[in-house]
């Protein structure tokens, strides 16, 4: 292999790292932080598109109960929460 080939390979890897890998890692870290901060009363959207309100957070089993209609709750895995629409304020 010529030195120019090595430099080109390293340059392509660096571009791939800064354009693809690093932003994905940043998004994953932000998502984990958001999931860790979930609490009762937050309005969330699941990855399936269901909008609901968190009624119970079960830390030991990574489950969250989400109320999708009055009196209708579903249990979802915490990792399926795509985003938080409305955040509740912590109790004082």
Secondary structure, 3 states (H helix, E strand, C coil): CCHHHHHHHHHHHHHHHHHHHHHHHHHHHHHHHHHHCCCCCCEEEECCCCEEEEEEEECCCCEEEEEEECCEEEEEEHHHEEEEEECCCCCC
